[in-house]
C-alpha cells in the first residue's frame, strides 16, 4: 500500500508541467519518501495548479474540513505544496518538484537528500524539453548592453525588478547544497530574488527575508560584481530572478554538459568578438560561467556554441573588444507573457496537455 501511494504521487508530479520522470535506479521514490509522509502523499495527489480553499478540497474528498485545512497548511509550511491568499482565505495548489518543492527545502537540506537529488538530476532536467520551453531564461547584466534601444523591458534586469511590488531575497539552494557536501564556491549565497505572491510564500514560510526595491537592485549589483548569471523565470511578468554560478547552479551545469548550450538557452543576445582589438589580459575568462572563453597566443579564443549571452565578460574588457549583439529574431525563443502560459507550453512540449 505504501509503495502504491508514493507511485501515485510520482505520477501526479510527472503530470505537472515541470515533470518528475521515473529513473532507472528509483531514486525519485527515495526522495518522495524523505519529503512526504503517507498521509501527505495521499492528499497531495488531489491538488492541481488551480488554487482552492481547504473547504473545497475537503468537500471533494468527503473529509473533515478542519482536519484537511490543518494538514494543507502544514504541507504548505513544509514546502510540499503552494499557498497563497484571497483576502483572508488561504488557497492551496500543487507545486511542481522543480522549480518548486526542491527550492522550498533550502533551509532543511541534509547530505542524504542532496546525494539523492544529484543522482536524480540527469534524469529530471530534460534538455530536449528545456530546448523547446525552458523554465528560466538568461538576461544580460545591465552594463553589458550598449545599445539600450535594442533591449525590451522583459530583457533588462532593473526594469523587471522595478515592475514588481513586493521583494524578498532567499539563499541560493544550489550554492548551499554544494557547500554542505564540501564543494562549490565562495560566491554570495543570499542572492535569489522573489517577487509578489511568490515573495509572500517565501517570507511567510521563513525561506526568505523581505527587502526594499533599492535592496533588490543592490542584489543585481552584487550579482554583477561576483560574475553571477541572471536567470529570471521564463515569462515577461516574472516571479523570480536567480543569480547563478557555473560551478553550483544545476541549470548551468546541465547546459555545460550539453554539446551546444547556445541552442538550449533562451537568450536574446550573443557575444561578438573583435579579435584584433584584444589586449590579451584574460580578465574575461574567469567571468565566463560557460567555459566559452580562453587565451590562445595572448589573444582571446571564443567558442560561440557555448555562449548564453549573459554579458558578464563584457563588463571587464578594457578595450571593449567584447560586446553583446542581438540574436536574429527568427533564432530567438519567444518569451511567454506569464508563468501560466509558460507552464501550458511546457506541458504541451512534454505531451501532457
C-alpha positions as CSV (number, residue, x, y, z in Angstrom):
1,X,0.0,0.0,0.0
2,X,2.8,2.4,0.9
3,X,4.6,2.0,-2.4
4,X,1.3,2.5,-4.3
5,X,0.8,5.8,-2.6
6,X,4.2,7.1,-3.5
7,X,3.9,5.8,-7.0
8,X,0.7,7.8,-7.4
9,X,2.4,10.9,-6.1
10,X,5.3,10.4,-8.5
11,X,2.9,10.1,-11.4
12,X,1.0,13.1,-10.2
13,X,4.1,15.2,-10.1
14,X,5.2,14.0,-13.5
15,X,1.8,15.1,-14.9
16,X,2.6,18.7,-13.8
17,X,4.4,20.8,-16.4
18,X,7.8,20.6,-14.8
19,X,7.7,16.8,-14.7
20,X,9.0,14.1,-12.3
21,X,10.2,11.3,-14.6
22,X,11.0,7.8,-13.4
23,X,14.7,6.9,-13.2
24,X,16.4,3.6,-13.7
25,X,17.5,3.5,-10.0
26,X,14.2,4.6,-8.5
27,X,16.0,7.4,-6.6
28,X,13.0,9.7,-7.2
29,X,10.9,7.4,-4.9
30,X,13.5,7.7,-2.1
31,X,13.2,11.5,-2.5
32,X,9.4,11.4,-2.1
33,X,9.6,9.2,1.0
34,X,12.1,11.6,2.5
35,X,9.8,14.6,1.9
36,X,6.2,13.3,2.3
37,X,4.5,11.2,4.9
38,X,2.0,8.7,3.6
39,X,-0.9,11.0,4.7
40,X,0.7,14.0,2.9
41,X,1.3,12.0,-0.3
42,X,-2.2,10.8,-0.3
43,X,-3.6,14.3,-0.1
44,X,-1.1,15.9,-2.5
45,X,-2.4,13.9,-5.4
46,X,-5.8,15.6,-5.1
47,X,-4.4,19.1,-5.7
48,X,-3.9,20.7,-9.1
49,X,-2.4,24.0,-10.3
50,X,-5.7,25.7,-9.7
51,X,-5.7,27.4,-6.2
52,X,-8.5,26.2,-3.9
53,X,-9.7,26.8,-0.4
54,X,-9.3,23.9,2.0
55,X,-13.1,23.6,2.4
56,X,-13.5,22.8,-1.3
57,X,-10.7,20.2,-1.2
58,X,-12.3,18.6,1.9
59,X,-15.8,18.5,0.3
60,X,-14.4,16.8,-2.8
61,X,-12.7,14.1,-0.7
62,X,-15.6,13.9,1.8
63,X,-13.2,14.6,4.7
64,X,-13.4,16.7,7.8
65,X,-12.7,20.4,6.7
66,X,-10.8,21.3,9.8
67,X,-8.5,18.3,9.5
68,X,-7.9,19.0,5.8
69,X,-7.3,22.7,6.5
70,X,-4.7,21.9,9.2
71,X,-2.9,19.3,7.0
72,X,-2.8,21.6,3.9
73,X,-1.4,24.4,6.0
74,X,1.3,22.2,7.4
75,X,2.2,20.8,4.0
76,X,2.5,24.3,2.6
77,X,4.7,25.3,5.5
78,X,6.9,22.2,4.8
79,X,7.3,23.3,1.1
80,X,5.3,20.4,-0.3
81,X,2.5,22.5,-1.9
82,X,2.0,26.2,-2.6
83,X,-0.1,28.6,-0.6
84,X,-1.5,32.0,-1.4
85,X,-4.4,34.1,-0.1
86,X,-7.5,35.6,-1.5
87,X,-8.4,38.2,1.1
88,X,-8.2,36.4,4.4
89,X,-8.8,32.9,2.9
90,X,-5.8,30.7,2.2
91,X,-5.8,28.9,-1.1
92,X,-3.8,25.8,-1.8
93,X,-2.4,24.3,-5.0
94,X,0.0,21.6,-6.2
95,X,3.6,22.6,-6.6
96,X,6.0,21.3,-9.2
97,X,9.1,19.5,-8.0
98,X,11.4,21.8,-9.9
99,X,11.1,24.8,-9.8
100,X,9.1,24.4,-6.6
101,X,9.3,21.7,-3.9
102,X,13.1,21.3,-4.2
103,X,13.7,25.0,-3.8
104,X,11.3,25.3,-0.9
105,X,13.6,22.9,1.1
106,X,16.6,25.3,1.1
107,X,16.5,25.5,4.9
108,X,16.2,21.8,5.7
109,X,18.7,20.2,3.3
110,X,20.8,17.2,4.5
111,X,23.6,15.3,2.9
112,X,21.4,12.2,2.0
113,X,18.8,14.3,0.3
114,X,21.5,16.2,-1.6
115,X,23.1,12.9,-2.7
116,X,19.7,11.6,-3.9
117,X,19.0,14.9,-5.8
118,X,22.3,14.9,-7.5
119,X,21.7,11.3,-8.6
120,X,18.3,12.3,-9.9
121,X,19.2,15.5,-11.7
122,X,20.4,14.0,-15.1
123,X,17.0,12.3,-15.4
124,X,15.0,15.2,-14.0
125,X,16.4,18.0,-16.2
126,X,15.3,17.1,-19.7
127,X,17.3,19.3,-22.1
128,X,15.1,18.4,-25.1
129,X,12.0,19.8,-23.4
130,X,14.1,22.7,-22.0
131,X,15.2,23.5,-25.5
132,X,11.6,24.0,-26.6
133,X,10.3,25.8,-23.4
134,X,12.7,26.5,-20.6
135,X,11.6,27.3,-17.1
136,X,14.3,30.0,-16.8
137,X,15.8,32.3,-19.4
138,X,19.1,34.3,-19.5
139,X,19.2,38.1,-19.5
140,X,22.4,40.2,-19.7
141,X,23.8,42.2,-16.8
142,X,22.7,45.8,-17.2
143,X,26.1,47.3,-18.1
144,X,26.8,44.8,-20.9
145,X,24.3,46.1,-23.5
146,X,25.5,49.3,-25.1
147,X,22.6,49.8,-27.4
148,X,19.8,50.2,-24.9
149,X,17.2,50.8,-27.6
150,X,17.6,47.1,-28.5
151,X,16.6,45.9,-25.1
152,X,12.9,45.1,-24.4
153,X,11.5,45.7,-20.9
154,X,11.4,41.9,-20.1
155,X,15.1,41.6,-21.2
156,X,16.6,44.2,-18.7
157,X,17.0,43.2,-15.1
158,X,16.4,46.6,-13.4
159,X,13.3,47.2,-15.4
160,X,12.0,43.7,-14.5
161,X,12.6,44.4,-10.8
162,X,11.1,47.8,-10.9
163,X,7.9,46.3,-12.3
164,X,7.3,44.3,-9.2
165,X,5.6,45.4,-6.0
166,X,6.9,43.1,-3.3
167,X,10.5,41.9,-2.9
168,X,12.3,39.2,-1.0
169,X,15.7,37.6,-1.1
170,X,16.4,33.9,-0.4
171,X,19.6,31.8,-0.2
172,X,20.7,30.0,-3.4
173,X,19.8,26.4,-2.9
174,X,22.5,25.3,-5.4
175,X,25.4,27.0,-3.6
176,X,24.1,25.9,-0.2
177,X,23.8,22.2,-1.2
178,X,27.3,22.2,-2.7
179,X,28.8,23.8,0.4
180,X,27.1,21.2,2.6
181,X,29.0,18.4,0.8
182,X,32.3,20.2,0.7
183,X,32.1,21.5,-2.8
184,X,31.1,24.7,-4.6
185,X,32.4,28.2,-4.3
186,X,32.6,31.3,-2.1
187,X,30.3,33.5,-4.0
188,X,27.4,35.2,-2.1
189,X,24.6,32.8,-1.1
190,X,21.8,35.2,-0.4
191,X,21.1,36.3,-4.0
192,X,17.8,34.7,-5.2
193,X,15.2,37.4,-5.7
194,X,11.5,36.5,-5.3
195,X,8.6,38.8,-6.1
196,X,4.9,39.5,-5.3
197,X,2.8,36.3,-4.4
198,X,5.9,34.1,-4.5
199,X,7.6,36.6,-2.1
200,X,4.6,36.3,0.2
201,X,5.0,32.5,0.3
202,X,8.8,32.6,0.9
203,X,8.5,35.2,3.6
204,X,5.6,33.5,5.5
205,X,7.5,30.2,5.4
206,X,10.8,31.6,6.6
207,X,12.5,30.9,3.3
208,X,13.4,34.5,2.5
209,X,13.5,37.9,4.1
210,X,11.6,40.9,2.8
211,X,13.6,43.6,1.3
212,X,13.0,47.0,-0.4
213,X,13.2,47.9,-4.1
214,X,16.6,49.5,-3.5
215,X,17.9,46.4,-1.8
216,X,16.7,44.2,-4.6
217,X,18.5,46.5,-7.1
218,X,21.6,46.1,-4.9
219,X,21.4,42.4,-5.3
220,X,21.7,42.8,-9.0
221,X,24.8,44.9,-8.4
222,X,26.2,42.2,-6.2
223,X,25.5,39.6,-8.8
224,X,27.4,41.6,-11.4
225,X,30.3,42.1,-9.1
226,X,30.5,38.3,-8.5
227,X,30.0,37.2,-12.0
228,X,26.6,35.6,-11.4
229,X,24.4,34.9,-14.4
230,X,20.9,36.4,-14.1
231,X,18.1,33.8,-14.7
232,X,14.6,35.2,-14.4
233,X,11.5,33.0,-14.8
234,X,10.7,32.4,-18.4
235,X,7.9,35.0,-18.7
236,X,7.6,38.7,-19.3
237,X,5.9,39.0,-15.9
238,X,8.4,37.4,-13.6
239,X,8.1,35.8,-10.2
240,X,11.9,35.4,-9.5
241,X,15.4,36.1,-10.6
242,X,18.1,33.6,-9.8
243,X,21.8,34.6,-9.7
244,X,23.8,31.6,-10.8
245,X,27.4,30.4,-10.9
246,X,28.7,27.9,-13.3
247,X,30.2,25.6,-10.5
248,X,27.0,25.1,-8.5
249,X,23.9,26.0,-10.5
250,X,22.2,22.8,-11.6
251,X,20.8,24.6,-14.7
252,X,24.2,25.9,-15.8
253,X,25.8,22.6,-15.1
254,X,23.2,20.9,-17.3
255,X,23.9,23.5,-20.0
256,X,27.7,22.8,-19.7
257,X,27.2,19.1,-20.2
258,X,25.3,19.7,-23.4
259,X,27.5,19.9,-26.6
260,X,25.8,23.1,-27.8
261,X,24.5,25.2,-24.9
262,X,23.6,28.2,-27.1
263,X,20.9,26.0,-28.8
264,X,19.3,25.3,-25.4
265,X,19.3,28.6,-23.7
266,X,16.5,31.3,-24.1
267,X,18.5,34.5,-24.5
268,X,18.1,37.4,-26.9
269,X,21.9,38.2,-27.1
270,X,25.2,36.6,-28.0
271,X,28.8,37.7,-27.7
272,X,30.6,39.4,-30.6
273,X,34.4,39.4,-30.5
274,X,36.7,41.9,-32.2
275,X,39.9,39.8,-32.1
276,X,42.2,42.4,-33.5
277,X,41.4,44.7,-30.5
278,X,42.0,42.1,-27.8
279,X,44.8,43.2,-25.3
280,X,45.3,39.6,-24.1
281,X,44.6,40.5,-20.4
282,X,42.4,37.4,-19.8
283,X,40.2,39.3,-17.3
284,X,37.1,38.0,-19.1
285,X,37.9,34.3,-18.8
286,X,37.2,33.8,-15.1
287,X,33.9,35.8,-15.6
288,X,32.6,33.4,-18.1
289,X,30.4,30.7,-16.4
290,X,30.2,28.5,-19.5
291,X,33.9,28.0,-20.4
292,X,33.3,29.7,-23.7
293,X,36.5,31.9,-23.5
294,X,40.2,31.1,-23.3
295,X,43.5,32.7,-24.4
296,X,45.5,31.3,-27.3
297,X,48.8,33.1,-28.1
298,X,47.7,36.0,-25.9
299,X,44.5,36.5,-28.0
300,X,41.0,35.7,-26.9
301,X,39.5,32.4,-28.2
302,X,35.7,32.1,-28.3
303,X,33.5,29.0,-28.6
304,X,30.3,30.6,-29.9
305,X,28.2,27.5,-29.3
306,X,28.9,27.7,-25.5
307,X,27.8,31.4,-25.2
308,X,24.5,32.0,-23.4
309,X,24.5,35.8,-23.7
310,X,24.9,36.8,-20.1
311,X,27.3,39.6,-20.8
312,X,29.5,39.1,-17.7
313,X,32.7,39.0,-19.8
314,X,32.0,42.4,-21.5
315,X,32.0,44.5,-18.3
316,X,35.7,43.9,-17.6
317,X,37.1,44.2,-21.1
318,X,39.5,47.2,-21.2
319,X,39.4,47.5,-25.0
320,X,35.7,46.8,-25.5
321,X,36.6,44.0,-27.9
322,X,33.7,42.0,-26.4
323,X,30.2,43.3,-26.9
324,X,26.7,41.7,-26.9
325,X,24.7,41.7,-30.1
326,X,21.1,40.8,-30.6
327,X,20.3,37.3,-31.9
328,X,18.3,37.4,-35.1
329,X,14.6,37.4,-34.4
330,X,14.0,34.1,-36.2
331,X,16.5,32.4,-33.9
332,X,15.1,33.8,-30.6
333,X,12.8,31.7,-28.4
334,X,9.5,33.6,-27.7
335,X,9.0,34.7,-24.1
336,X,5.6,33.9,-22.7
337,X,3.5,36.7,-21.2
338,X,3.2,35.0,-17.8
339,X,4.0,31.8,-15.8
340,X,0.7,30.2,-16.6
341,X,1.4,30.4,-20.3
342,X,4.9,29.0,-19.7
343,X,3.5,26.0,-17.9
344,X,1.0,25.3,-20.6
345,X,3.7,25.4,-23.2
346,X,6.0,23.1,-21.2
347,X,3.1,20.7,-20.7
348,X,2.5,20.6,-24.4
349,X,6.2,20.1,-25.1
350,X,6.1,17.1,-22.7
351,X,2.9,15.7,-24.2
352,X,1.0,16.4,-21.0
353,X,-1.6,18.8,-22.5
